[in-house]
Amino acid sequence: MKRTRLFIALFFLYAWPYAQEEPVSFTLGEAIAFALENNYKALNADRDIIDARNQKWETIASGLPQITGDISYQNFLKQPVSLIPAEFFGGEPGEFQPIVFGQPQQATATATLRQQVFDGSYIVGVQATKAFLSYSQNNKEKTQQEVRKAVVEAYGNVLLAGESVSILKNNLEALSENLYETRKLYENGLAEEESVEQLQITFSTVESQLNNAIRLEKITLQMLNLVLGLPLDSPTTLEEDLDDLAQAYVDPTLLNAPFIMENNVDYKLVNNLNEQRYYELKLAKSRALPTLNAFLNYGSTAFSDSFTFFDGDQQWFDSSILGFDLSIPIFSSLKRSASTQRAKIALEKAKTQLTETEEQIRLQLEKAKSDYQLAIEQYATTQENLDLAERIERKNQIKYKEGIASSFELRQAQTQLYSAQQEYLQSMVNVITAKTELEVIANNN
């Protein structure tokens, strides 16, 4: 009994956090703001900026004072022997006396301060880190734009799937009623079997579409959760209505808004590439300059026949060195010249790529404007077509019930209506995504 109670208590203890999970509700603007903070790519873009800042300091610190400490211990298990002329010790000329110098054990502790005085590559490296940091910031902006587009697309698809399910349910309900009435008429000999079969075909098709739309509704919501940085099965709900959202995204004034090339993030990134190539050229040229480094060394050494280096009476001998290292490049068999020429070519290629990117961005802008204008026009057209299709379908319903129209004619009107419904829904999503694409290129959102 006690074990059962313990099991129940543990079950509720672990299940409680999951039972407390509540649906998260978003407007489109709130979803975008949430994704910019929690999307997986956005999180890594933030980390890239932090990494770039650390890399910048790493480069700067390499030219600042560096202190290293070294400790060494040597124990000559077999000490080297030197030969000294024997006549130094009163021996015969021409003979040699073996002798061992020093004690078998030695310990040394040193500290060295090094300071870079001049290095052209260091100066260029520090300048290049600023360009790299700028690139990381622009790359984050690019990531944020991609996340924003992904959220808008996923959000619109969820609304589209939900509206499709709702419309298909209504269509299926109306078809079910038509099919039931027609079957009864056929059973009483007042309708042909073909009429039942025509309606059955339409009913089965719409039923299949509804089942697929229900599955798609779940998948699109999972895709939105993924973009938002939430668990796939998080109970997310949307506050926007597709029709209201589409109307809010209709803004023809955006087509005539001024465009500033320098605001486009793709232009910024290619410009960063030009800066990088420029500093690579400076780096190649700097390799022909001399480098100068200074160092200050202080150490202490002790000798002993046994390991007594931690004894208080152990004698230590101090030493210190102050010095400079000057390295002057003299001849590299034209290696530095070839490296400089390659850097020049890379810079020229980057400049050409910048010009090409400018033209591509202008083309993208014109296409985005055209797509947005088309989306607005199609939105109005599909709305009119839907109204017409609904009236045609209602008229055919009346004619069919009165025996004036055939089941085939009714099926055609119904199929036309269902197609108009889907086109109208898709046109609303197209307005939303087309405006977002235009805003991303112009970077005026």
Protein Blocks (a to p, Z undefined) as FASTA:
>chain_A
ZZmmmmmmmmmmmmmmmmmpccddddfklmmmmmmmmgmklmmmmmmmmmmmmmmmmmmm
mmmccddddddddddfbacdddddfklnopaehiacdddedjfbdcdddddddddfbdfk
lmmmmmmmmmmmmmmmmmmmmmmmmmmmmmmmmmmmmmmmmmmmmmmmmmmmmmmmmmmm
mmmmmmnopacfklmmmmmmmmmmmmmmmmmmmmmmmmmmmmmmmmnopafklccddfbd
fklmmmmmpcfklmmgccdfklpmklmmmmmmmmmmmmmmmmmmmmmpccdddddddddd
dddfbdcklbfklccdddddddddddddfbgghmmmmmmmmmmmmmmmmmmmmmmmmmmm
mmmmmmmmmmmmmmmmmmmmmmmmmmmmmmmmmmmmmmmmnomacfklmmmmmmmmmmmm
mmmmmmmmmmmmmmmmmmmmnopZZ
